[in-house]
Amino acid sequence: LGPASVVGGALAGALVEVGDEHDLVDFPGKLGVLAVAYGLFFASLVFIGLTVSILARSSRAALTLLIGFWIVAGLLVPRVAADIGRNLHPTPSAFEVAAGIEKGRDAGPKAHEPNHPNHIAFREQVLRQYGVSRVEDLPVSFLGLALQADEELGFKVFDEHFGGVRQRFEQQDRLQQAFGFASPFIAIRSLSAALSGTDVDFANDFSEAGETYRRNMVRILNDDIIKNSAGMSTYDAEW
């Protein structure tokens, strides 16, 4: 365990680009916790092996029991836990999610389809709101308003569908972790994934942060169009 921790830490540190200190956030602490956790993990296996060896009537019986334990705890329990999680909290297919998003966004104002009923209805709503009879008389860009309205609808649709998928994966992950009492392999895998930043929670945090950045960027762009391209053609406004 000692050499593995030293070599693994050295390799991980060597892979970090110079000047990119974010890759080393809490790195020593995480490496230390991981080494201690695996030390306890191996110690628990040694304890189980010694206990079975002491209580078994023969070395053959001890070997048989320990192999059985390894098969059940290392192979069967993780697989059963994953299958139960998928059955209790099934996730939709990628095609189902894409179809749901497309259907939800179909109710948008269709900013680039002036003859679409949604576009016409949104245009009439905006004209009434600003008390004018023509788009050209608006003090702001109608295109920018339509683009942002479409994005706002998209935010709700994305949150509904992707949020549901994230919740299902989190439920599956929590259920699998609950089986850690029956399998030390599940327990150490969950802890290792969390410390390595490869678990479900980390993936969701990263995804949400990226989506938040994208939404803010889109709002800034559309707000710029709304305020600074009134009266322009669609091409000129977007350019």
Secondary structure, 3 states (H helix, E strand, C coil): CHHHHHHHHHHHHHCCCCCCHHHHCCHHHHHHHHHHHHHHHHHHHHHHHHHHHHHCCCHHHHHHHHHHHHHHHHHHHHHHHHHHHHHHCCCCCHHHHHHHHHHHHCCCCCCCCCCCHHHHHHHHHHHHHHCCCCHHHCCCCHHHHHHHHHHHHHHHHHHHHHHHHHHHHHHHHHHHHHHHHCCHHHHHHHHHHHHHCCCHHHHHHHHHHHHHHHHHHHHHHHHHHHHHCCCCCHHHHHC
